[in-house]
Amino acid sequence: MSQATSEAIELCEEDRLSLIRDVLERIGDKWSVVVICQLDDTTRRFNELSRMSKPITKRMLSATLQGLERDGLVTRTVHDAKPPRVDYALTPRGMSLLSVVRALAGWAENNAAGIVESRAAYDAR
């Protein structure tokens, strides 16, 4: 067990809940979900992710990728080439999250029409 893991286990309840909220905030972020889905089970370059994830700005994409990399969900590989080439891919932890994100996306697709109806009924009151 790594030192970081043993430290996480020793957190008080308040700190543990704060950490959980922080993780959920990361993976619940609109752009994080988009990037995770775009990476799927392949490697992509920054500009490719940017094109696929419109209308995300390059600044927001960069910040999202940095956050995902910091949390161990994405790897960033810099290749020694001219011009420089940087690839992004999901880590095993990121791949395990992908199945959760896909399930959530499926749920959203299956329930979208009903949600639109519910919103219209609510707004009509």
N, CA, C and O atoms as a MOPAC input file, in Angstrom:
PM7 MOZYME 1SCF
protein

 N      0.84200 1    -1.17800 1     0.00000 1
 C      0.00000 1     0.00000 1     0.00000 1
 C      0.88700 1     1.24100 1     0.00000 1
 O      1.84000 1     1.32900 1     0.77500 1
 N      0.57300 1     2.19700 1    -0.86800 1
 C      1.38800 1     3.40000 1    -0.96200 1
 C      1.12700 1     4.30200 1     0.23500 1
 O      0.13200 1     4.15000 1     0.94500 1
 N      2.03800 1     5.24100 1     0.44300 1
 C      1.88400 1     6.18000 1     1.55200 1
 C      0.62000 1     7.01400 1     1.36200 1
 O     -0.10800 1     7.26700 1     2.32200 1
 N      0.35600 1     7.44400 1     0.12200 1
 C     -0.83600 1     8.25300 1    -0.14300 1
 C     -2.09600 1     7.46600 1     0.18500 1
 O     -3.04600 1     8.02800 1     0.73100 1
 N     -2.12400 1     6.17400 1    -0.13600 1
 C     -3.28700 1     5.34600 1     0.16300 1
 C     -3.47300 1     5.20600 1     1.66400 1
 O     -4.59200 1     5.33800 1     2.15900 1
 N     -2.39700 1     4.94100 1     2.39900 1
 C     -2.53500 1     4.78200 1     3.84500 1
 C     -2.93400 1     6.09700 1     4.49300 1
 O     -3.67000 1     6.09000 1     5.47900 1
 N     -2.46700 1     7.23100 1     3.96500 1
 C     -2.87900 1     8.52200 1     4.49700 1
 C     -4.35700 1     8.76300 1     4.23900 1
 O     -5.04900 1     9.30600 1     5.10100 1
 N     -4.85400 1     8.37200 1     3.07400 1
 C     -6.26800 1     8.55300 1     2.75600 1
 C     -7.14000 1     7.73800 1     3.69400 1
 O     -8.21500 1     8.19100 1     4.08800 1
 N     -6.69300 1     6.54300 1     4.05700 1
 C     -7.45800 1     5.68600 1     4.95500 1
 C     -7.53600 1     6.29300 1     6.35200 1
 O     -8.52700 1     6.10200 1     7.05600 1
 N     -6.49500 1     7.02600 1     6.75800 1
 C     -6.43200 1     7.59000 1     8.09700 1
 C     -7.13200 1     8.94400 1     8.21200 1
 O     -7.07700 1     9.56600 1     9.27400 1
 N     -7.78100 1     9.41300 1     7.16200 1
 C     -8.47100 1    10.69300 1     7.21000 1
 C     -9.64100 1    10.62900 1     8.18000 1
 O    -10.28200 1     9.59000 1     8.33900 1
 N     -9.90600 1    11.75900 1     8.82500 1
 C    -11.10000 1    11.81600 1     9.66500 1
 C    -12.32500 1    11.82500 1     8.74900 1
 O    -12.21300 1    12.05800 1     7.54600 1
 N    -13.47200 1    11.57100 1     9.32800 1
 C    -14.71000 1    11.46400 1     8.54300 1
 C    -14.96900 1    12.72900 1     7.72400 1
 O    -15.35000 1    12.63800 1     6.55700 1
 N    -14.77100 1    13.89400 1     8.31200 1
 C    -15.02000 1    15.15200 1     7.60700 1
 C    -14.09000 1    15.30100 1     6.40800 1
 O    -14.52500 1    15.71000 1     5.33100 1
 N    -12.81300 1    14.96900 1     6.58800 1
 C    -11.85600 1    15.05600 1     5.47900 1
 C    -12.15300 1    14.01700 1     4.41000 1
 O    -11.99200 1    14.28700 1     3.22000 1
 N    -12.58400 1    12.83300 1     4.82300 1
 C    -12.91700 1    11.77400 1     3.87400 1
 C    -14.09800 1    12.20700 1     3.00800 1
 O    -14.07900 1    12.02100 1     1.79100 1
 N    -15.12200 1    12.78400 1     3.63300 1
 C    -16.28500 1    13.25300 1     2.87700 1
 C    -15.90500 1    14.40900 1     1.94700 1
 O    -16.42200 1    14.51300 1     0.83500 1
 N    -15.01400 1    15.26100 1     2.39900 1
 C    -14.54500 1    16.36400 1     1.55700 1
 C    -13.80800 1    15.82700 1     0.33300 1
 O    -13.99200 1    16.31900 1    -0.78000 1
 N    -12.97300 1    14.81200 1     0.55200 1
 C    -12.24700 1    14.19900 1    -0.56500 1
 C    -13.21900 1    13.54700 1    -1.54900 1
 O    -13.04600 1    13.67100 1    -2.76200 1
 N    -14.22200 1    12.86800 1    -1.04500 1
 C    -15.21800 1    12.23600 1    -1.91800 1
 C    -15.94700 1    13.29600 1    -2.74100 1
 O    -16.15100 1    13.12200 1    -3.94200 1
 N    -16.34200 1    14.39900 1    -2.09100 1
 C    -17.00700 1    15.48600 1    -2.82000 1
 C    -16.09400 1    16.05400 1    -3.90000 1
 O    -16.54700 1    16.36700 1    -5.00100 1
 N    -14.80900 1    16.18600 1    -3.58200 1
 C    -13.84100 1    16.70200 1    -4.53800 1
 C    -13.72600 1    15.78200 1    -5.75900 1
 O    -13.69800 1    16.25300 1    -6.89600 1
 N    -13.65900 1    14.48100 1    -5.51700 1
 C    -13.56900 1    13.51200 1    -6.61800 1
 C    -14.84700 1    13.54500 1    -7.45200 1
 O    -14.78100 1    13.54000 1    -8.68200 1
 N    -16.00000 1    13.57800 1    -6.80300 1
 C    -17.26200 1    13.63200 1    -7.53900 1
 C    -17.39700 1    14.92400 1    -8.33800 1
 O    -17.97500 1    14.93800 1    -9.42400 1
 N    -16.85900 1    16.00600 1    -7.78600 1
 C    -16.87500 1    17.27000 1    -8.53000 1
 C    -16.05700 1    17.14800 1    -9.81100 1
 O    -16.46300 1    17.64400 1   -10.86100 1
 N    -14.90300 1    16.48700 1    -9.72200 1
 C    -14.05000 1    16.29700 1   -10.90600 1
 C    -14.77000 1    15.45800 1   -11.95800 1
 O    -14.86500 1    15.85600 1   -13.11900 1
 N    -15.27400 1    14.29700 1   -11.54800 1
 C    -15.85000 1    13.40100 1   -12.55000 1
 C    -17.24800 1    13.82500 1   -12.96900 1
 O    -17.75900 1    13.35900 1   -13.98800 1
 N    -17.87500 1    14.70900 1   -12.18700 1
 C    -19.18400 1    15.21400 1   -12.55600 1
 C    -19.10900 1    16.47300 1   -13.40300 1
 O    -20.12700 1    16.95900 1   -13.89600 1
 N    -17.92700 1    16.99000 1   -13.56600 1
 C    -17.72000 1    18.17900 1   -14.37200 1
 C    -18.08400 1    17.88600 1   -15.82600 1
 O    -17.72800 1    16.83800 1   -16.36700 1
 N    -18.78100 1    18.80500 1   -16.43800 1
 C    -19.24500 1    18.61200 1   -17.81400 1
 C    -18.11600 1    18.24700 1   -18.77100 1
 O    -18.26800 1    17.33400 1   -19.58300 1
 N    -17.00200 1    18.93700 1   -18.69000 1
 C    -15.94100 1    18.70800 1   -19.65500 1
 C    -15.15700 1    17.45400 1   -19.34700 1
 O    -14.66200 1    16.80100 1   -20.26600 1
 N    -15.02900 1    17.09800 1   -18.08700 1
 C    -14.32300 1    15.85700 1   -17.75400 1
 C    -15.04300 1    14.66300 1   -18.36000 1
 O    -14.40900 1    13.76800 1   -18.92000 1
 N    -16.34500 1    14.64900 1   -18.24900 1
 C    -17.13300 1    13.54600 1   -18.81700 1
 C    -16.95700 1    13.49600 1   -20.33100 1
 O    -16.79300 1    12.41500 1   -20.89800 1
 N    -16.99000 1    14.63500 1   -20.98100 1
 C    -16.81900 1    14.69000 1   -22.43400 1
 C    -15.44600 1    14.14200 1   -22.82800 1
 O    -15.34300 1    13.32400 1   -23.74200 1
 N    -14.39700 1    14.58800 1   -22.14400 1
 C    -13.03900 1    14.14700 1   -22.47100 1
 C    -12.88400 1    12.64700 1   -22.22800 1
 O    -12.29300 1    11.94500 1   -23.04900 1
 N    -13.40600 1    12.15800 1   -21.12100 1
 C    -13.32500 1    10.72500 1   -20.82900 1
 C    -14.00700 1     9.92700 1   -21.93500 1
 O    -13.47900 1     8.91000 1   -22.38300 1
 N    -15.16400 1    10.37900 1   -22.37100 1
 C    -15.87200 1     9.68300 1   -23.45400 1
 C    -15.09900 1     9.76800 1   -24.76800 1
 O    -15.06400 1     8.79500 1   -25.52200 1
 N    -14.48000 1    10.91200 1   -25.05500 1
 C    -13.72900 1    11.06300 1   -26.30500 1
 C    -12.47600 1    10.20000 1   -26.31400 1
 O    -12.07300 1     9.69800 1   -27.36300 1
 N    -11.86000 1    10.02500 1   -25.15300 1
 C    -10.66300 1     9.18100 1   -25.09700 1
 C    -11.02900 1     7.71300 1   -25.21900 1
 O    -10.26300 1     6.92200 1   -25.77100 1
 N    -12.19600 1     7.34600 1   -24.70600 1
 C    -12.69600 1     5.97800 1   -24.80500 1
 C    -11.55300 1     4.99700 1   -24.56800 1
 O    -10.92900 1     5.03500 1   -23.50800 1
 N    -11.26800 1     4.13700 1   -25.51000 1
 C    -10.17500 1     3.17100 1   -25.32600 1
 C     -9.05600 1     3.41900 1   -26.33600 1
 O     -8.39800 1     2.48800 1   -26.80200 1
 N     -8.85600 1     4.71500 1   -26.66400 1
 C     -7.83900 1     5.06300 1   -27.64900 1
 C     -6.98100 1     6.21400 1   -27.14400 1
 O     -7.27500 1     6.81300 1   -26.10900 1
 N     -5.93600 1     6.51400 1   -27.86900 1
 C     -5.05600 1     7.63800 1   -27.56500 1
 C     -5.38400 1     8.75800 1   -28.53300 1
 O     -5.59100 1     8.52500 1   -29.72400 1
 N     -5.43100 1     9.98500 1   -28.01000 1
 C     -5.75100 1    11.13100 1   -28.86800 1
 C     -4.79100 1    12.28000 1   -28.58000 1
 O     -4.27000 1    12.42500 1   -27.47500 1
 N     -4.58000 1    13.08000 1   -29.60000 1
 C     -3.76800 1    14.28300 1   -29.46000 1
 C     -4.66400 1    15.42800 1   -29.00100 1
 O     -5.88700 1    15.36400 1   -29.12500 1
 N     -4.03500 1    16.47900 1   -28.47000 1
 C     -4.76800 1    17.61800 1   -27.92400 1
 C     -5.72400 1    18.22600 1   -28.94600 1
 O     -6.90700 1    18.40600 1   -28.66000 1
 N     -5.21300 1    18.54500 1   -30.14300 1
 C     -6.06100 1    19.19900 1   -31.15200 1
 C     -7.21000 1    18.30200 1   -31.59700 1
 O     -8.29600 1    18.78900 1   -31.90900 1
 N     -6.97300 1    17.00600 1   -31.62600 1
 C     -8.04600 1    16.07500 1   -31.96600 1
 C     -9.13500 1    16.12000 1   -30.89200 1
 O    -10.32300 1    16.17000 1   -31.21100 1
 N     -8.72900 1    16.10300 1   -29.62500 1
 C     -9.70100 1    16.21900 1   -28.53500 1
 C    -10.44600 1    17.54700 1   -28.60300 1
 O    -11.65000 1    17.60800 1   -28.35200 1
 N     -9.72800 1    18.59400 1   -28.94200 1
 C    -10.34200 1    19.91500 1   -29.03900 1
 C    -11.41900 1    19.94000 1   -30.11900 1
 O    -12.50900 1    20.46600 1   -29.89600 1
 N    -11.12400 1    19.38100 1   -31.27200 1
 C    -12.11100 1    19.33400 1   -32.36700 1
 C    -13.32400 1    18.49500 1   -31.98300 1
 O    -14.46100 1    18.86300 1   -32.27900 1
 N    -13.07700 1    17.37000 1   -31.32400 1
 C    -14.15200 1    16.44300 1   -30.98400 1
 C    -15.03000 1    16.96100 1   -29.84700 1
 O    -16.16900 1    16.52000 1   -29.69200 1
 N    -14.51000 1    17.88500 1   -29.06100 1
 C    -15.19300 1    18.31200 1   -27.84500 1
 C    -15.75600 1    19.72000 1   -27.94500 1
 O    -15.98400 1    20.36300 1   -26.92100 1
 N    -15.97900 1    20.20000 1   -29.13100 1
 C    -16.52500 1    21.55100 1   -29.30400 1
 C    -17.79400 1    21.67700 1   -28.48200 1
 O    -18.56000 1    20.71500 1   -28.42600 1
 N    -18.05700 1    22.79200 1   -27.85100 1
 C    -17.42800 1    24.09600 1   -27.95700 1
 C    -16.40500 1    24.39000 1   -26.85200 1
 O    -16.20100 1    25.55600 1   -26.51400 1
 N    -15.77800 1    23.40100 1   -26.29900 1
 C    -14.78800 1    23.63000 1   -25.24500 1
 C    -13.64900 1    24.49800 1   -25.77300 1
 O    -13.18700 1    24.31700 1   -26.89900 1
 N    -13.20700 1    25.43700 1   -24.95100 1
 C    -12.06100 1    26.25800 1   -25.33900 1
 C    -10.77300 1    25.46800 1   -25.09600 1
 O    -10.75100 1    24.52800 1   -24.30300 1
 N     -9.72100 1    25.85600 1   -25.77700 1
 C     -8.43200 1    25.17200 1   -25.58600 1
 C     -7.94600 1    25.33700 1   -24.14900 1
 O     -7.35300 1    24.41900 1   -23.58100 1
 N     -8.19400 1    26.48700 1   -23.57100 1
 C     -7.79300 1    26.72200 1   -22.17300 1
 C     -8.53300 1    25.78400 1   -21.22900 1
 O     -7.92900 1    25.20000 1   -20.32900 1
 N     -9.83600 1    25.63900 1   -21.43200 1
 C    -10.63300 1    24.75700 1   -20.57300 1
 C    -10.25500 1    23.29400 1   -20.80100 1
 O    -10.20300 1    22.51400 1   -19.85000 1
 N     -9.99300 1    22.91900 1   -22.04500 1
 C     -9.56000 1    21.54700 1   -22.33500 1
 C     -8.23900 1    21.25600 1   -21.64000 1
 O     -8.06300 1    20.19100 1   -21.04900 1
 N     -7.32000 1    22.19700 1   -21.71200 1
 C     -6.02500 1    22.02500 1   -21.06300 1
 C     -6.19100 1    21.86100 1   -19.54900 1
 O     -5.57600 1    20.98200 1   -18.94500 1
 N     -7.01600 1    22.70300 1   -18.94600 1
 C     -7.25100 1    22.61700 1   -17.50300 1
 C     -7.93300 1    21.30200 1   -17.13400 1
 O     -7.61400 1    20.69900 1   -16.11000 1
 N     -8.86600 1    20.86500 1   -17.96300 1
 C     -9.56900 1    19.60100 1   -17.72000 1
 C     -8.59800 1    18.43100 1   -17.79500 1
 O     -8.60600 1    17.55600 1   -16.92900 1
 N     -7.76400 1    18.41400 1   -18.82800 1
 C     -6.78700 1    17.33500 1   -18.97400 1
 C     -5.79300 1    17.32300 1   -17.81200 1
 O     -5.42000 1    16.25700 1   -17.32300 1
 N     -5.36800 1    18.49900 1   -17.37300 1
 C     -4.44900 1    18.56500 1   -16.23700 1
 C     -5.10100 1    18.00300 1   -14.97400 1
 O     -4.46300 1    17.26900 1   -14.22000 1
 N     -6.35900 1    18.34200 1   -14.74400 1
 C     -7.06300 1    17.81900 1   -13.58100 1
 C     -7.23900 1    16.31200 1   -13.64000 1
 O     -7.07400 1    15.61700 1   -12.63800 1
 N     -7.57700 1    15.81200 1   -14.82500 1
 C     -7.74600 1    14.36700 1   -14.99800 1
 C     -6.41100 1    13.64300 1   -14.83900 1
 O     -6.35100 1    12.54500 1   -14.28500 1
 N     -5.34800 1    14.26700 1   -15.32800 1
 C     -4.01500 1    13.67000 1   -15.16600 1
 C     -3.61500 1    13.67800 1   -13.69000 1
 O     -3.07500 1    12.69200 1   -13.18700 1
 N     -3.87300 1    14.76200 1   -13.01300 1
 C     -3.53500 1    14.87600 1   -11.58300 1
 C     -4.24700 1    13.79900 1   -10.76500 1
 O     -3.68200 1    13.25300 1    -9.81800 1
 N     -5.48200 1    13.50200 1   -11.13800 1
 C     -6.27300 1    12.49300 1   -10.41700 1
 C     -5.96100 1    11.07200 1   -10.86900 1
 O     -6.55300 1    10.11800 1   -10.36400 1
 N     -5.03900 1    10.92200 1   -11.81200 1
 C     -4.64900 1     9.58600 1   -12.25800 1
 C     -5.64400 1     8.93200 1   -13.19000 1
 O     -5.68900 1     7.70600 1   -13.29100 1
 N     -6.45000 1     9.74400 1   -13.87700 1
 C     -7.44100 1     9.21200 1   -14.80600 1
 C     -6.95200 1     9.23400 1   -16.24700 1
 O     -7.42900 1     8.46800 1   -17.08500 1
 N     -5.99900 1    10.11600 1   -16.53000 1
 C     -5.47200 1    10.30700 1   -17.88500 1
 C     -3.95000 1    10.33300 1   -17.81800 1
 O     -3.36600 1    10.85700 1   -16.87000 1
 N     -3.32400 1     9.76400 1   -18.83400 1
 C     -1.87600 1     9.89200 1   -18.96900 1
 C     -1.57400 1    10.86200 1   -20.10200 1
 O     -2.32400 1    10.97100 1   -21.07300 1
 N     -0.47100 1    11.55100 1   -19.95200 1
 C      0.01500 1    12.49200 1   -20.96000 1
 C      1.39500 1    12.00400 1   -21.36400 1
 O      2.30200 1    11.90900 1   -20.53700 1
 N      1.54300 1    11.69300 1   -22.65700 1
 C      2.82100 1    11.19300 1   -23.16400 1
 C      3.37600 1    12.18800 1   -24.16700 1
 O      2.74300 1    12.49200 1   -25.17800 1
 N      4.57000 1    12.69200 1   -23.87400 1
 C      5.25000 1    13.62700 1   -24.78200 1
 C      6.24900 1    12.82800 1   -25.60100 1
 O      7.12500 1    12.16000 1   -25.05200 1
 N      6.11000 1    12.90100 1   -26.92000 1
 C      7.01300 1    12.19400 1   -27.83100 1
 C      8.10200 1    13.14500 1   -28.31200 1
 O      7.84300 1    14.31500 1   -28.59200 1
 N      9.30100 1    12.63400 1   -28.40100 1
 C     10.43100 1    13.42300 1   -28.88700 1
 C     10.35900 1    13.45900 1   -30.41000 1
 O     10.91600 1    12.60600 1   -31.10100 1
 N      9.66400 1    14.46200 1   -30.90700 1
 C      9.47600 1    14.59400 1   -32.35800 1
 C      9.44300 1    16.07400 1   -32.70000 1
 O      9.28900 1    16.92100 1   -31.82000 1
 N      9.58600 1    16.37500 1   -33.95900 1
 C      9.47500 1    17.75300 1   -34.43000 1
 C      8.36000 1    17.80200 1   -35.45200 1
 O      8.47000 1    17.13600 1   -36.48100 1
 N      7.30500 1    18.54400 1   -35.23100 1
 C      7.00800 1    19.29300 1   -34.01900 1
 C      6.68100 1    18.34800 1   -32.85500 1
 O      6.38200 1    17.17300 1   -33.07200 1
 N      6.73800 1    18.86300 1   -31.62100 1
 C      6.44800 1    18.01400 1   -30.46800 1
 C      5.05500 1    17.39300 1   -30.57700 1
 O      4.11700 1    18.02000 1   -31.07000 1
 N      4.94600 1    16.18100 1   -30.12000 1
 C      3.67000 1    15.46300 1   -30.17500 1
 C      3.31900 1    15.00800 1   -28.76700 1
 O      4.13900 1    14.40400 1   -28.07600 1
 N      2.09300 1    15.30300 1   -28.34900 1
 C      1.61800 1    14.92100 1   -27.02200 1
 C      0.34100 1    14.10700 1   -27.20100 1
 O     -0.59500 1    14.53600 1   -27.87500 1
 N      0.32200 1    12.93700 1   -26.59000 1
 C     -0.84600 1    12.05600 1   -26.64100 1
 C     -1.46500 1    11.92600 1   -25.26100 1
 O     -0.77100 1    11.95500 1   -24.24500 1
 N     -2.77800 1    11.78400 1   -25.24300 1
 C     -3.52100 1    11.57200 1   -24.00600 1
 C     -4.27300 1    10.25000 1   -24.11500 1
 O     -4.77700 1     9.89200 1   -25.18000 1
 N     -4.34000 1     9.53600 1   -23.00500 1
 C     -5.06600 1     8.26000 1   -22.96700 1
 C     -5.59600 1     8.05400 1   -21.55800 1
 O     -5.09200 1     8.63800 1   -20.59900 1
 N     -6.61000 1     7.22400 1   -21.44500 1
 C     -7.13900 1     6.87500 1   -20.13000 1
 C     -6.21200 1     5.87900 1   -19.44700 1
 O     -5.65800 1     4.99000 1   -20.09300 1
 N     -6.05200 1     6.03100 1   -18.16700 1
 C     -5.32500 1     5.06300 1   -17.34800 1
 C     -6.29900 1     3.92200 1   -17.01700 1
 O     -7.48300 1     4.01900 1   -17.34200 1
 N     -5.83200 1     2.86600 1   -16.39000 1
 C     -6.77300 1     1.83000 1   -15.94300 1
 C     -7.87100 1     2.39600 1   -15.03300 1
 O     -9.02200 1     1.96700 1   -15.11300 1
 N     -7.52400 1     3.34700 1   -14.17700 1
 C     -8.54000 1     3.98100 1   -13.32800 1
 C     -9.53600 1     4.75000 1   -14.18900 1
 O    -10.74100 1     4.70800 1   -13.94100 1
 N     -9.03000 1     5.45200 1   -15.20100 1
 C     -9.90800 1     6.17900 1   -16.11600 1
 C    -10.80700 1     5.24400 1   -16.90100 1
 O    -11.97700 1     5.55000 1   -17.13300 1
 N    -10.26000 1     4.09400 1   -17.31700 1
 C    -11.07200 1     3.10000 1   -18.03400 1
 C    -12.18200 1     2.56200 1   -17.13900 1
 O    -13.29200 1     2.31600 1   -17.61000 1
 N    -11.89200 1     2.37700 1   -15.85000 1
 C    -12.93500 1     1.89000 1   -14.94600 1
 C    -14.03100 1     2.93500 1   -14.78100 1
 O    -15.19300 1     2.58000 1   -14.57900 1
 N    -13.68500 1     4.21200 1   -14.86300 1
 C    -14.67800 1     5.28400 1   -14.80400 1
 C    -15.47300 1     5.36900 1   -16.09700 1
 O    -16.64100 1     5.75600 1   -16.07900 1
 N    -14.86000 1     5.01400 1   -17.21400 1
 C    -15.53700 1     5.07100 1   -18.51400 1
 C    -16.81600 1     4.24500 1   -18.51000 1
 O    -17.82900 1     4.67600 1   -19.06300 1
 N    -16.78700 1     3.07800 1   -17.90300 1
 C    -17.99200 1     2.23800 1   -17.87700 1
 C    -19.10400 1     2.91800 1   -17.07900 1
 O    -20.27900 1     2.80100 1   -17.42700 1
 N    -18.73700 1     3.62500 1   -16.01600 1
 C    -19.72600 1     4.35800 1   -15.22000 1
 C    -20.30100 1     5.51200 1   -16.03700 1
 O    -21.51100 1     5.74100 1   -16.03500 1
 N    -19.43300 1     6.23400 1   -16.73200 1
 C    -19.87300 1     7.36900 1   -17.55000 1
 C    -20.77500 1     6.89000 1   -18.68000 1
 O    -21.78500 1     7.52700 1   -18.98200 1
 N    -20.41900 1     5.77800 1   -19.30100 1
 C    -21.26800 1     5.22400 1   -20.37100 1
 C    -22.64600 1     4.84800 1   -19.83400 1
 O    -23.66000 1     5.09800 1   -20.48500 1
 N    -22.67900 1     4.24900 1   -18.64600 1
 C    -23.96700 1     3.88600 1   -18.04500 1
 C    -24.79800 1     5.13600 1   -17.77600 1
 O    -26.00400 1     5.14700 1   -18.02300 1
 N    -24.16400 1     6.17700 1   -17.27500 1
 C    -24.85900 1     7.43300 1   -17.01600 1
 C    -25.36800 1     8.04800 1   -18.31500 1
 O    -26.49400 1     8.54300 1   -18.36600 1
 N    -24.55300 1     8.02100 1   -19.36000 1
 C    -24.97400 1     8.55500 1   -20.66000 1
 C    -26.14900 1     7.75000 1   -21.21300 1
 O    -27.08000 1     8.32200 1   -21.77900 1
 N    -26.11100 1     6.44300 1   -21.05400 1
 C    -27.22800 1     5.60300 1   -21.49200 1
 C    -28.50200 1     5.93600 1   -20.74000 1
 O    -29.58400 1     6.01100 1   -21.32300 1
 N    -28.35900 1     6.13600 1   -19.43100 1
 C    -29.52100 1     6.52400 1   -18.62800 1
 C    -30.09000 1     7.84700 1   -19.12700 1
 O    -31.30400 1     7.98600 1   -19.28000 1
 N    -29.20700 1     8.82700 1   -19.38300 1
 C    -29.64500 1    10.13700 1   -19.86500 1
 C    -30.36800 1    10.02000 1   -21.20100 1
 O    -31.38900 1    10.67000 1   -21.42000 1
 N    -29.83700 1     9.19400 1   -22.08600 1
 C    -30.47600 1     9.00200 1   -23.39300 1
 C    -31.84600 1     8.34900 1   -23.24300 1
 O    -32.80600 1     8.76600 1   -23.89200 1
 N    -31.94300 1     7.33900 1   -22.40200 1
 C    -33.20600 1     6.62500 1   -22.20000 1
 C    -34.26500 1     7.47600 1   -21.51100 1
 O    -35.45800 1     7.22700 1   -21.67900 1
 N    -33.85300 1     8.46500 1   -20.74500 1
 C    -34.80100 1     9.25900 1   -19.97200 1
 C    -34.95500 1    10.69200 1   -20.46200 1
 O    -35.71200 1    11.46200 1   -19.87200 1
 N    -34.25700 1    11.06400 1   -21.52100 1
 C    -34.26900 1    12.45000 1   -21.99400 1
 C    -35.67400 1    12.92600 1   -22.36400 1
 O    -36.07200 1    14.02500 1   -21.97800 1
 N    -36.41900 1    12.12400 1   -23.09500 1
 C    -37.76600 1    12.54200 1   -23.52200 1
 C    -38.66800 1    12.75900 1   -22.30700 1
 O    -39.40600 1    13.74300 1   -22.24900 1
 N    -38.61400 1    11.86100 1   -21.35400 1
 C    -39.41700 1    12.00500 1   -20.14800 1
 C    -39.02900 1    13.22700 1   -19.34200 1
 O    -39.88900 1    13.89000 1   -18.76200 1
 N    -37.75200 1    13.52800 1   -19.30000 1
 C    -37.29300 1    14.71100 1   -18.57100 1
 C    -37.78600 1    15.98300 1   -19.25000 1
 O    -38.19500 1    16.92900 1   -18.57800 1
 N    -37.74800 1    16.00700 1   -20.58700 1
 C    -38.26000 1    17.16800 1   -21.32800 1
 C    -39.74600 1    17.35200 1   -21.02500 1
 O    -40.19900 1    18.47700 1   -20.81500 1
 N    -40.50100 1    16.26900 1   -20.99900 1
 C    -41.93000 1    16.33400 1   -20.67100 1
 C    -42.13900 1    16.84200 1   -19.24900 1
 O    -43.00000 1    17.69000 1   -19.01400 1
 N    -41.37100 1    16.33800 1   -18.31400 1
 C    -41.49300 1    16.76900 1   -16.92100 1
 C    -41.16900 1    18.23900 1   -16.77000 1
 O    -41.85300 1    18.95400 1   -16.03800 1
 N    -40.13500 1    18.70000 1   -17.45200 1
 C    -39.77300 1    20.11600 1   -17.39100 1
 C    -40.89100 1    20.98800 1   -17.94700 1
 O    -41.23200 1    22.02100 1   -17.37100 1
 N    -41.45900 1    20.55900 1   -19.07500 1
 C    -42.54000 1    21.33100 1   -19.68500 1
 C    -43.74700 1    21.39300 1   -18.76200 1
 O    -44.36400 1    22.44800 1   -18.62000 1
 N    -44.09200 1    20.27000 1   -18.12900 1
 C    -45.22200 1    20.24400 1   -17.19200 1
 C    -44.93900 1    21.12900 1   -15.97800 1
 O    -45.82800 1    21.84400 1   -15.51600 1
 N    -43.74200 1    21.09100 1   -15.47000 1
 C    -43.36400 1    21.90700 1   -14.31900 1
 C    -43.42700 1    23.38900 1   -14.68800 1
 O    -43.98700 1    24.19800 1   -13.94800 1
 N    -42.84600 1    23.73800 1   -15.84100 1
 C    -42.80200 1    25.13800 1   -16.26300 1
 C    -44.20000 1    25.67900 1   -16.58900 1
 O    -44.42200 1    26.88800 1   -16.52300 1
 N    -45.13400 1    24.80600 1   -16.93600 1
 C    -46.49400 1    25.21800 1   -17.26900 1
 C    -47.33300 1    25.53000 1   -16.03400 1
 O    -48.39500 1    26.14400 1   -16.13800 1
 N    -46.86000 1    25.11200 1   -14.88100 1
 C    -47.63900 1    25.34800 1   -13.64900 1
 C    -47.68600 1    26.79600 1   -13.27300 1
 O    -48.29900 1    27.15300 1   -12.26700 1

